[in-house]
Each structure stands twice: as C-alpha cells, then as structure tokens.
Amino acid sequence: MLSFFTVLLILVGANLLFMALNLIGLSGWGKKSGQHSAKLASSGIRTWKELKAKFKKTV
C-alpha cells in the first residue's frame, strides 16, 4: 500500500512540474504572436478564408 502512494505522489508531482513548465512557456507566447503571424504569412501558409474562397471557386 505504501508503494502505491509513493508512485502516486511521484506521478502527481511530475504532472505538476510539467504543467508549470507548460504555463511558463505559454506566458511568453502571446507577446510574439504578431511576429509569428507575419512569419507564417510570408511562408506561404494560407488562412482559412483564402482556402474557403479557393474551394468555392473549384466547386
């Protein structure tokens, strides 16, 4: 029974650690979104509206 709680505690602790690291990484992501979207637009990736319009033309 003790080993079960030990493993459970280790898994919960690892989960909290990964969640904290994920949240720290996401905090800086929103600030870079302007640069990121400009980079995506220049790389040739089309937006959903452009793809939808192109699809309507073909159909």
PDB file of N, CA, C and O in Angstrom:
ATOM      1  N   MET A   1       0.824  -1.196   0.000  1.00  0.00           N
ATOM      2  CA  MET A   1       0.000   0.000   0.000  1.00  0.00           C
ATOM      3  C   MET A   1       0.867   1.258   0.000  1.00  0.00           C
ATOM      4  O   MET A   1       0.532   2.249  -0.649  1.00  0.00           O
ATOM      5  N   LEU A   2       1.958   1.214   0.715  1.00  0.00           N
ATOM      6  CA  LEU A   2       2.851   2.355   0.782  1.00  0.00           C
ATOM      7  C   LEU A   2       3.497   2.624  -0.576  1.00  0.00           C
ATOM      8  O   LEU A   2       3.683   3.780  -0.958  1.00  0.00           O
ATOM      9  N   SER A   3       3.834   1.571  -1.300  1.00  0.00           N
ATOM     10  CA  SER A   3       4.452   1.765  -2.618  1.00  0.00           C
ATOM     11  C   SER A   3       3.461   2.397  -3.599  1.00  0.00           C
ATOM     12  O   SER A   3       3.857   3.189  -4.454  1.00  0.00           O
ATOM     13  N   PHE A   4       2.179   2.053  -3.479  1.00  0.00           N
ATOM     14  CA  PHE A   4       1.163   2.655  -4.336  1.00  0.00           C
ATOM     15  C   PHE A   4       1.118   4.160  -4.128  1.00  0.00           C
ATOM     16  O   PHE A   4       1.118   4.915  -5.100  1.00  0.00           O
ATOM     17  N   PHE A   5       1.080   4.607  -2.881  1.00  0.00           N
ATOM     18  CA  PHE A   5       1.022   6.039  -2.609  1.00  0.00           C
ATOM     19  C   PHE A   5       2.314   6.742  -2.991  1.00  0.00           C
ATOM     20  O   PHE A   5       2.291   7.912  -3.375  1.00  0.00           O
ATOM     21  N   THR A   6       3.434   6.050  -2.892  1.00  0.00           N
ATOM     22  CA  THR A   6       4.708   6.634  -3.313  1.00  0.00           C
ATOM     23  C   THR A   6       4.717   6.881  -4.816  1.00  0.00           C
ATOM     24  O   THR A   6       5.103   7.958  -5.271  1.00  0.00           O
ATOM     25  N   VAL A   7       4.300   5.903  -5.568  1.00  0.00           N
ATOM     26  CA  VAL A   7       4.240   6.054  -7.027  1.00  0.00           C
ATOM     27  C   VAL A   7       3.213   7.119  -7.398  1.00  0.00           C
ATOM     28  O   VAL A   7       3.455   7.922  -8.299  1.00  0.00           O
ATOM     29  N   LEU A   8       2.086   7.134  -6.724  1.00  0.00           N
ATOM     30  CA  LEU A   8       1.060   8.137  -6.993  1.00  0.00           C
ATOM     31  C   LEU A   8       1.595   9.538  -6.716  1.00  0.00           C
ATOM     32  O   LEU A   8       1.358  10.452  -7.506  1.00  0.00           O
ATOM     33  N   LEU A   9       2.298   9.719  -5.631  1.00  0.00           N
ATOM     34  CA  LEU A   9       2.861  11.014  -5.286  1.00  0.00           C
ATOM     35  C   LEU A   9       3.908  11.458  -6.308  1.00  0.00           C
ATOM     36  O   LEU A   9       3.974  12.637  -6.656  1.00  0.00           O
ATOM     37  N   ILE A  10       4.713  10.535  -6.782  1.00  0.00           N
ATOM     38  CA  ILE A  10       5.720  10.863  -7.796  1.00  0.00           C
ATOM     39  C   ILE A  10       5.045  11.280  -9.099  1.00  0.00           C
ATOM     40  O   ILE A  10       5.468  12.249  -9.729  1.00  0.00           O
ATOM     41  N   LEU A  11       4.010  10.566  -9.506  1.00  0.00           N
ATOM     42  CA  LEU A  11       3.311  10.902 -10.746  1.00  0.00           C
ATOM     43  C   LEU A  11       2.588  12.247 -10.651  1.00  0.00           C
ATOM     44  O   LEU A  11       2.600  13.030 -11.601  1.00  0.00           O
ATOM     45  N   VAL A  12       1.966  12.509  -9.519  1.00  0.00           N
ATOM     46  CA  VAL A  12       1.281  13.795  -9.332  1.00  0.00           C
ATOM     47  C   VAL A  12       2.304  14.927  -9.321  1.00  0.00           C
ATOM     48  O   VAL A  12       2.057  15.986  -9.897  1.00  0.00           O
ATOM     49  N   GLY A  13       3.442  14.719  -8.676  1.00  0.00           N
ATOM     50  CA  GLY A  13       4.494  15.737  -8.661  1.00  0.00           C
ATOM     51  C   GLY A  13       5.051  16.003 -10.049  1.00  0.00           C
ATOM     52  O   GLY A  13       5.285  17.157 -10.408  1.00  0.00           O
ATOM     53  N   ALA A  14       5.268  14.951 -10.838  1.00  0.00           N
ATOM     54  CA  ALA A  14       5.751  15.117 -12.208  1.00  0.00           C
ATOM     55  C   ALA A  14       4.718  15.862 -13.054  1.00  0.00           C
ATOM     56  O   ALA A  14       5.073  16.700 -13.882  1.00  0.00           O
ATOM     57  N   ASN A  15       3.450  15.553 -12.840  1.00  0.00           N
ATOM     58  CA  ASN A  15       2.387  16.229 -13.574  1.00  0.00           C
ATOM     59  C   ASN A  15       2.367  17.719 -13.246  1.00  0.00           C
ATOM     60  O   ASN A  15       2.220  18.549 -14.143  1.00  0.00           O
ATOM     61  N   LEU A  16       2.512  18.061 -11.981  1.00  0.00           N
ATOM     62  CA  LEU A  16       2.546  19.469 -11.588  1.00  0.00           C
ATOM     63  C   LEU A  16       3.761  20.182 -12.176  1.00  0.00           C
ATOM     64  O   LEU A  16       3.664  21.335 -12.598  1.00  0.00           O
ATOM     65  N   LEU A  17       4.892  19.506 -12.203  1.00  0.00           N
ATOM     66  CA  LEU A  17       6.095  20.095 -12.779  1.00  0.00           C
ATOM     67  C   LEU A  17       5.910  20.374 -14.263  1.00  0.00           C
ATOM     68  O   LEU A  17       6.242  21.461 -14.737  1.00  0.00           O
ATOM     69  N   PHE A  18       5.385  19.403 -14.997  1.00  0.00           N
ATOM     70  CA  PHE A  18       5.167  19.600 -16.429  1.00  0.00           C
ATOM     71  C   PHE A  18       4.125  20.677 -16.703  1.00  0.00           C
ATOM     72  O   PHE A  18       4.258  21.437 -17.662  1.00  0.00           O
ATOM     73  N   MET A  19       3.098  20.749 -15.878  1.00  0.00           N
ATOM     74  CA  MET A  19       2.085  21.778 -16.053  1.00  0.00           C
ATOM     75  C   MET A  19       2.673  23.169 -15.815  1.00  0.00           C
ATOM     76  O   MET A  19       2.367  24.107 -16.550  1.00  0.00           O
ATOM     77  N   ALA A  20       3.513  23.301 -14.795  1.00  0.00           N
ATOM     78  CA  ALA A  20       4.143  24.588 -14.503  1.00  0.00           C
ATOM     79  C   ALA A  20       5.071  25.004 -15.640  1.00  0.00           C
ATOM     80  O   ALA A  20       5.082  26.170 -16.037  1.00  0.00           O
ATOM     81  N   LEU A  21       5.846  24.061 -16.164  1.00  0.00           N
ATOM     82  CA  LEU A  21       6.734  24.383 -17.281  1.00  0.00           C
ATOM     83  C   LEU A  21       5.939  24.772 -18.522  1.00  0.00           C
ATOM     84  O   LEU A  21       6.355  25.657 -19.269  1.00  0.00           O
ATOM     85  N   ASN A  22       4.821  24.130 -18.745  1.00  0.00           N
ATOM     86  CA  ASN A  22       3.970  24.458 -19.884  1.00  0.00           C
ATOM     87  C   ASN A  22       3.384  25.855 -19.740  1.00  0.00           C
ATOM     88  O   ASN A  22       3.351  26.617 -20.706  1.00  0.00           O
ATOM     89  N   LEU A  23       2.926  26.194 -18.553  1.00  0.00           N
ATOM     90  CA  LEU A  23       2.344  27.521 -18.334  1.00  0.00           C
ATOM     91  C   LEU A  23       3.393  28.613 -18.436  1.00  0.00           C
ATOM     92  O   LEU A  23       3.091  29.708 -18.909  1.00  0.00           O
ATOM     93  N   ILE A  24       4.604  28.344 -18.009  1.00  0.00           N
ATOM     94  CA  ILE A  24       5.682  29.329 -18.142  1.00  0.00           C
ATOM     95  C   ILE A  24       5.992  29.555 -19.621  1.00  0.00           C
ATOM     96  O   ILE A  24       6.237  30.687 -20.038  1.00  0.00           O
ATOM     97  N   GLY A  25       5.982  28.505 -20.398  1.00  0.00           N
ATOM     98  CA  GLY A  25       6.243  28.633 -21.835  1.00  0.00           C
ATOM     99  C   GLY A  25       5.130  29.359 -22.561  1.00  0.00           C
ATOM    100  O   GLY A  25       5.395  30.065 -23.534  1.00  0.00           O
ATOM    101  N   LEU A  26       3.901  29.208 -22.121  1.00  0.00           N
ATOM    102  CA  LEU A  26       2.779  29.868 -22.778  1.00  0.00           C
ATOM    103  C   LEU A  26       2.686  31.343 -22.435  1.00  0.00           C
ATOM    104  O   LEU A  26       2.091  32.106 -23.195  1.00  0.00           O
ATOM    105  N   SER A  27       3.252  31.767 -21.321  1.00  0.00           N
ATOM    106  CA  SER A  27       3.135  33.166 -20.919  1.00  0.00           C
ATOM    107  C   SER A  27       3.841  34.092 -21.897  1.00  0.00           C
ATOM    108  O   SER A  27       3.376  35.212 -22.111  1.00  0.00           O
ATOM    109  N   GLY A  28       4.930  33.672 -22.489  1.00  0.00           N
ATOM    110  CA  GLY A  28       5.642  34.500 -23.447  1.00  0.00           C
ATOM    111  C   GLY A  28       5.155  34.331 -24.863  1.00  0.00           C
ATOM    112  O   GLY A  28       5.562  35.090 -25.742  1.00  0.00           O
ATOM    113  N   TRP A  29       4.299  33.366 -25.114  1.00  0.00           N
ATOM    114  CA  TRP A  29       3.861  33.078 -26.472  1.00  0.00           C
ATOM    115  C   TRP A  29       2.974  34.169 -27.044  1.00  0.00           C
ATOM    116  O   TRP A  29       3.093  34.494 -28.226  1.00  0.00           O
ATOM    117  N   GLY A  30       2.091  34.742 -26.246  1.00  0.00           N
ATOM    118  CA  GLY A  30       1.162  35.746 -26.744  1.00  0.00           C
ATOM    119  C   GLY A  30       1.841  37.019 -27.191  1.00  0.00           C
ATOM    120  O   GLY A  30       1.337  37.701 -28.083  1.00  0.00           O
ATOM    121  N   LYS A  31       2.960  37.355 -26.602  1.00  0.00           N
ATOM    122  CA  LYS A  31       3.677  38.571 -26.957  1.00  0.00           C
ATOM    123  C   LYS A  31       4.327  38.460 -28.321  1.00  0.00           C
ATOM    124  O   LYS A  31       4.516  39.472 -28.996  1.00  0.00           O
ATOM    125  N   LYS A  32       4.666  37.269 -28.735  1.00  0.00           N
ATOM    126  CA  LYS A  32       5.347  37.060 -30.001  1.00  0.00           C
ATOM    127  C   LYS A  32       4.379  36.747 -31.137  1.00  0.00           C
ATOM    128  O   LYS A  32       4.821  36.458 -32.249  1.00  0.00           O
ATOM    129  N   SER A  33       3.087  36.797 -30.890  1.00  0.00           N
ATOM    130  CA  SER A  33       2.135  36.340 -31.898  1.00  0.00           C
ATOM    131  C   SER A  33       2.128  37.236 -33.127  1.00  0.00           C
ATOM    132  O   SER A  33       1.889  36.750 -34.232  1.00  0.00           O
ATOM    133  N   GLY A  34       2.384  38.530 -32.968  1.00  0.00           N
ATOM    134  CA  GLY A  34       2.424  39.425 -34.125  1.00  0.00           C
ATOM    135  C   GLY A  34       3.555  39.071 -35.061  1.00  0.00           C
ATOM    136  O   GLY A  34       3.369  39.030 -36.277  1.00  0.00           O
ATOM    137  N   GLN A  35       4.711  38.818 -34.515  1.00  0.00           N
ATOM    138  CA  GLN A  35       5.848  38.432 -35.328  1.00  0.00           C
ATOM    139  C   GLN A  35       5.633  37.048 -35.913  1.00  0.00           C
ATOM    140  O   GLN A  35       6.012  36.775 -37.052  1.00  0.00           O
ATOM    141  N   HIS A  36       5.023  36.181 -35.128  1.00  0.00           N
ATOM    142  CA  HIS A  36       4.795  34.810 -35.574  1.00  0.00           C
ATOM    143  C   HIS A  36       3.800  34.778 -36.732  1.00  0.00           C
ATOM    144  O   HIS A  36       4.007  34.031 -37.689  1.00  0.00           O
ATOM    145  N   SER A  37       2.738  35.560 -36.673  1.00  0.00           N
ATOM    146  CA  SER A  37       1.743  35.541 -37.741  1.00  0.00           C
ATOM    147  C   SER A  37       2.312  36.151 -39.017  1.00  0.00           C
ATOM    148  O   SER A  37       1.984  35.698 -40.114  1.00  0.00           O
ATOM    149  N   ALA A  38       3.165  37.175 -38.892  1.00  0.00           N
ATOM    150  CA  ALA A  38       3.793  37.753 -40.075  1.00  0.00           C
ATOM    151  C   ALA A  38       4.735  36.739 -40.718  1.00  0.00           C
ATOM    152  O   ALA A  38       4.836  36.664 -41.942  1.00  0.00           O
ATOM    153  N   LYS A  39       5.413  35.972 -39.898  1.00  0.00           N
ATOM    154  CA  LYS A  39       6.317  34.950 -40.404  1.00  0.00           C
ATOM    155  C   LYS A  39       5.538  33.858 -41.131  1.00  0.00           C
ATOM    156  O   LYS A  39       5.972  33.368 -42.174  1.00  0.00           O
ATOM    157  N   LEU A  40       4.381  33.477 -40.576  1.00  0.00           N
ATOM    158  CA  LEU A  40       3.559  32.449 -41.221  1.00  0.00           C
ATOM    159  C   LEU A  40       2.993  32.948 -42.546  1.00  0.00           C
ATOM    160  O   LEU A  40       2.933  32.195 -43.517  1.00  0.00           O
ATOM    161  N   ALA A  41       2.577  34.209 -42.591  1.00  0.00           N
ATOM    162  CA  ALA A  41       2.005  34.751 -43.819  1.00  0.00           C
ATOM    163  C   ALA A  41       3.046  34.800 -44.927  1.00  0.00           C
ATOM    164  O   ALA A  41       2.722  34.561 -46.090  1.00  0.00           O
ATOM    165  N   SER A  42       4.278  35.102 -44.586  1.00  0.00           N
ATOM    166  CA  SER A  42       5.320  35.168 -45.598  1.00  0.00           C
ATOM    167  C   SER A  42       5.800  33.789 -46.025  1.00  0.00           C
ATOM    168  O   SER A  42       6.440  33.655 -47.067  1.00  0.00           O
ATOM    169  N   SER A  43       5.504  32.771 -45.244  1.00  0.00           N
ATOM    170  CA  SER A  43       5.982  31.434 -45.582  1.00  0.00           C
ATOM    171  C   SER A  43       5.065  30.713 -46.567  1.00  0.00           C
ATOM    172  O   SER A  43       5.385  29.605 -46.997  1.00  0.00           O
ATOM    173  N   GLY A  44       3.951  31.305 -46.929  1.00  0.00           N
ATOM    174  CA  GLY A  44       3.082  30.700 -47.919  1.00  0.00           C
ATOM    175  C   GLY A  44       1.913  29.927 -47.332  1.00  0.00           C
ATOM    176  O   GLY A  44       1.180  29.285 -48.085  1.00  0.00           O
ATOM    177  N   ILE A  45       1.712  29.959 -46.049  1.00  0.00           N
ATOM    178  CA  ILE A  45       0.575  29.277 -45.436  1.00  0.00           C
ATOM    179  C   ILE A  45      -0.662  30.152 -45.607  1.00  0.00           C
ATOM    180  O   ILE A  45      -0.648  31.331 -45.254  1.00  0.00           O
ATOM    181  N   ARG A  46      -1.711  29.583 -46.140  1.00  0.00           N
ATOM    182  CA  ARG A  46      -2.920  30.357 -46.397  1.00  0.00           C
ATOM    183  C   ARG A  46      -3.841  30.348 -45.184  1.00  0.00           C
ATOM    184  O   ARG A  46      -3.832  29.412 -44.385  1.00  0.00           O
ATOM    185  N   THR A  47      -4.636  31.407 -45.063  1.00  0.00           N
ATOM    186  CA  THR A  47      -5.602  31.478 -43.984  1.00  0.00           C
ATOM    187  C   THR A  47      -6.832  30.660 -44.353  1.00  0.00           C
ATOM    188  O   THR A  47      -6.984  30.216 -45.491  1.00  0.00           O
ATOM    189  N   TRP A  48      -7.703  30.469 -43.372  1.00  0.00           N
ATOM    190  CA  TRP A  48      -8.910  29.678 -43.597  1.00  0.00           C
ATOM    191  C   TRP A  48      -9.822  30.346 -44.623  1.00  0.00           C
ATOM    192  O   TRP A  48     -10.439  29.655 -45.433  1.00  0.00           O
ATOM    193  N   LYS A  49      -9.918  31.670 -44.605  1.00  0.00           N
ATOM    194  CA  LYS A  49     -10.774  32.378 -45.562  1.00  0.00           C
ATOM    195  C   LYS A  49     -10.272  32.206 -46.990  1.00  0.00           C
ATOM    196  O   LYS A  49     -11.065  32.021 -47.913  1.00  0.00           O
ATOM    197  N   GLU A  50      -8.955  32.267 -47.172  1.00  0.00           N
ATOM    198  CA  GLU A  50      -8.401  32.087 -48.508  1.00  0.00           C
ATOM    199  C   GLU A  50      -8.654  30.670 -49.024  1.00  0.00           C
ATOM    200  O   GLU A  50      -8.997  30.483 -50.191  1.00  0.00           O
ATOM    201  N   LEU A  51      -8.485  29.683 -48.160  1.00  0.00           N
ATOM    202  CA  LEU A  51      -8.737  28.304 -48.567  1.00  0.00           C
ATOM    203  C   LEU A  51     -10.208  28.071 -48.884  1.00  0.00           C
ATOM    204  O   LEU A  51     -10.545  27.359 -49.829  1.00  0.00           O
ATOM    205  N   LYS A  52     -11.080  28.679 -48.084  1.00  0.00           N
ATOM    206  CA  LYS A  52     -12.520  28.529 -48.308  1.00  0.00           C
ATOM    207  C   LYS A  52     -12.932  29.164 -49.635  1.00  0.00           C
ATOM    208  O   LYS A  52     -13.736  28.597 -50.375  1.00  0.00           O
ATOM    209  N   ALA A  53     -12.381  30.340 -49.934  1.00  0.00           N
ATOM    210  CA  ALA A  53     -12.700  31.014 -51.188  1.00  0.00           C
ATOM    211  C   ALA A  53     -12.189  30.194 -52.377  1.00  0.00           C
ATOM    212  O   ALA A  53     -12.876  30.070 -53.391  1.00  0.00           O
ATOM    213  N   LYS A  54     -10.991  29.641 -52.248  1.00  0.00           N
ATOM    214  CA  LYS A  54     -10.428  28.828 -53.314  1.00  0.00           C
ATOM    215  C   LYS A  54     -11.266  27.569 -53.523  1.00  0.00           C
ATOM    216  O   LYS A  54     -11.478  27.144 -54.659  1.00  0.00           O
ATOM    217  N   PHE A  55     -11.744  26.972 -52.428  1.00  0.00           N
ATOM    218  CA  PHE A  55     -12.574  25.796 -52.530  1.00  0.00           C
ATOM    219  C   PHE A  55     -13.898  26.106 -53.213  1.00  0.00           C
ATOM    220  O   PHE A  55     -14.385  25.298 -54.004  1.00  0.00           O
ATOM    221  N   LYS A  56     -14.490  27.269 -52.921  1.00  0.00           N
ATOM    222  CA  LYS A  56     -15.758  27.653 -53.553  1.00  0.00           C
ATOM    223  C   LYS A  56     -15.573  27.842 -55.060  1.00  0.00           C
ATOM    224  O   LYS A  56     -16.454  27.506 -55.851  1.00  0.00           O
ATOM    225  N   LYS A  57     -14.414  28.387 -55.443  1.00  0.00           N
ATOM    226  CA  LYS A  57     -14.156  28.587 -56.861  1.00  0.00           C
ATOM    227  C   LYS A  57     -14.060  27.253 -57.589  1.00  0.00           C
ATOM    228  O   LYS A  57     -14.539  27.134 -58.717  1.00  0.00           O
ATOM    229  N   THR A  58     -13.460  26.264 -56.973  1.00  0.00           N
ATOM    230  CA  THR A  58     -13.299  24.975 -57.643  1.00  0.00           C
ATOM    231  C   THR A  58     -14.599  24.175 -57.689  1.00  0.00           C
ATOM    232  O   THR A  58     -14.811  23.377 -58.603  1.00  0.00           O
ATOM    233  N   VAL A  59     -15.453  24.389 -56.713  1.00  0.00           N
ATOM    234  CA  VAL A  59     -16.717  23.647 -56.677  1.00  0.00           C
ATOM    235  C   VAL A  59     -17.699  24.388 -57.529  1.00  0.00           C
ATOM    236  O   VAL A  59     -18.846  23.962 -57.662  1.00  0.00           O
TER     237      VAL A  59
END
